[in-house]
């Protein structure tokens, strides 16, 4: 199940969201949560 538009909007506003939503977004974008959080510039880290 992918995150909905409301979740993406909350991220853009800097609002805290559940970690599960980050995992869903990462799965949808085929990248890792660390990439979404800016902890790495490589979307394929840990692959």
C-alpha positions as CSV (number, residue, x, y, z in Angstrom):
1,X,0.0,0.0,0.0
2,X,1.5,3.3,-1.0
3,X,1.4,6.4,1.1
4,X,-1.4,8.8,0.2
5,X,-1.2,12.5,-0.9
6,X,-1.9,13.6,2.7
7,X,1.3,11.8,3.9
8,X,3.4,13.4,1.2
9,X,1.9,16.8,2.0
10,X,2.8,16.4,5.7
11,X,6.4,15.5,4.8
12,X,6.6,18.7,2.7
13,X,5.3,20.7,5.6
14,X,7.8,19.1,8.0
15,X,5.1,17.4,10.0
16,X,6.0,14.2,11.8
17,X,4.6,11.0,10.2
18,X,4.7,7.4,11.2
19,X,7.9,5.5,10.2
20,X,5.7,2.9,8.5
21,X,4.7,5.6,6.0
22,X,8.4,6.3,5.1
23,X,8.8,2.5,4.5
24,X,5.8,2.5,2.2
25,X,7.0,5.6,0.3
26,X,10.5,4.0,-0.1
27,X,8.9,0.8,-1.4
28,X,6.8,2.7,-3.9
29,X,9.9,4.7,-5.1
30,X,12.1,1.6,-5.0
31,X,14.6,3.3,-2.7
32,X,15.6,3.2,0.9
33,X,14.4,5.2,3.8
34,X,17.9,6.6,4.4
35,X,17.7,8.1,0.9
36,X,14.3,9.7,1.7
37,X,15.7,11.1,5.0
38,X,18.8,12.6,3.3
39,X,21.2,10.3,5.1
40,X,22.7,9.2,1.8
41,X,22.8,10.5,-1.8
42,X,22.6,7.0,-3.2
43,X,19.1,5.6,-3.6
44,X,20.5,2.1,-3.9
45,X,22.4,2.1,-0.6
46,X,22.3,-1.3,1.2
47,X,21.3,-3.2,-2.0
